Amino acid sequence: MSAASAPASGDVLQGIRVLELGNFITGPYAGLMLADLGADVIKVERPEGDPFRAFRDGQYSPNFVAFNRNKRSVRLDLGSAAGRDALLRLVDTADVLIENFRPGVMDRMGLGWETLRARRPQLVYCAIGGFLPGSRHEGQPAFDTIGQALSGMLDTFLDPSDPQVRGPTISDQLAGMYACQGILGALFARQASGRGRLVEVNMIEASMSFMPDFFASYTRDGTRMQSTTRASYSHSLAFECADGARIGLQLSSPPKFWEGLVRAVDMPELRDDPRFATRGARIANFEALSGLLRERFRTRPREHWLAALRAADVPHAPVLTVPDILDDPEFAAAGSFHELHHPEMGPVRALSRPIRYDGQRPPSRYPPPTLGEQTASILAEAGLSEQEIAAARGPTA
């Protein structure tokens, strides 16, 4: 699709067809990002479906729903000749193929990059791996925590005295995001060359790329950034207030924010304390400063501190929970969520994509699909007969 023919709406990838052979998060997240931009994403699933479907039992888990809106599902048994032939017929109509299988799986099925490039030279083929090419770990199963651990990211999150994995998946989404970036670059280059590209991304380097300052800190001055190092450098703080509500703030480096905080908490003695007299001193004595402020914030409810920090122009925010956000009228007014309805699975409240073009952010076209929901219609469009479709989709569970 040429730049001149691109749609004026927010669906900037309208006309681009993507085959997503993805499981769990990395491949599906790349597909989700492309789907949210208007691409026609066909999720190609094994007869038993993406394992994320049954992550919390059933076949429509919240985890699956989170990463698979705006897609259509085709069920194919790629272990059979009929299933592989059906995929090749779909490749004939596709612009992009995404897969996050272990290395060698696609080649063993006769569906690897060299085979598909020979069949459709304009295809952009994106392979998302868990490990570095040629790694001693290659071929092992890879999930988010593995990516965080091998990239150095997990080391920066863990409490040395009580190492526990916390928070959302990160390496998975980063691999998907960089895959999407690579695909978009390949599609842009294809406009001039007419040729597709092999796009390769792995979780380890995607995660490393997301924290360049951590590597630069070590290579430039030998500083090994740990779980609280970034917070001390950026003066990032979080406190519980008298009412149990929490607040977060970040002073960064401008002196005016430090001065504003001293005024907001009414602790002029901090300004005169040699431990906190300079930015360098505050970094060196960050734990002591945090302790003093922690006690101070416990003396008043959050609303008091929000007003005081706002008046002093200190960067701050209440720490919101997911239920807080879903009930907040500000997010509703911004259109941060939209409602979908699946005829079988019922209502789905979906996040809106975070990107607007010319102020436009169209809602999703499809709710997350049930397994193989559009198999018959999509394969019929590709010219397969009813008998071929039945053979390609594999045995019914």
Number of C-alpha atoms within 10 A of each C-alpha: 15 9 9 7 9 13 14 11 16 19 21 17 19 18 15 19 21 26 26 27 20 24 22 19 26 31 30 29 25 28 35 26 23 27 27 26 23 23 23 23 27 24 29 26 23 22 20 18 20 22 14 19 22 16 15 12 9 8 19 18 15 14 15 23 19 17 22 25 25 24 28 24 23 28 25 28 21 22 13 15 13 19 22 18 17 23 21 19 15 19 22 15 15 20 23 25 26 28 23 24 18 17 17 12 14 17 12 9 13 14 19 15 20 14 14 19 19 10 13 18 16 21 27 28 25 25 24 25 24 30 25 15 13 8 9 9 13 15 16 11 12 16 16 21 17 17 27 24 15 18 21 18 22 22 16 18 17 16 14 11 6 7 11 11 13 10 7 9 15 18 30 29 21 26 29 28 22 24 28 23 16 19 26 16 14 21 23 15 14 18 14 9 10 12 16 21 21 16 21 17 25 24 31 25 19 24 26 20 15 15 13 10 14 20 16 13 13 12 11 9 8 10 13 13 18 18 15 15 17 15 18 22 18 14 20 19 18 19 22 20 21 16 12 12 15 18 20 16 18 18 21 16 12 9 11 13 18 23 17 20 23 19 18 21 15 12 14 13 10 19 15 10 11 11 18 20 12 14 19 13 13 20 20 15 14 21 13 14 18 18 11 12 19 16 13 17 20 17 14 14 16 21 14 14 20 18 12 18 22 15 12 19 15 22 16 18 16 16 14 14 8 8 8 10 13 15 10 12 11 11 12 13 9 9 14 16 16 14 13 18 13 13 8 8 13 9 12 17 14 19 15 18 18 9 12 14 13 9 9 12 19 17 19 21 14 15 23 25 22 18 22 20 14 18 22 18 13 17 22 14 10 17 14 18 13 12 8 16 22 17 17 27 24 19 11 7 5
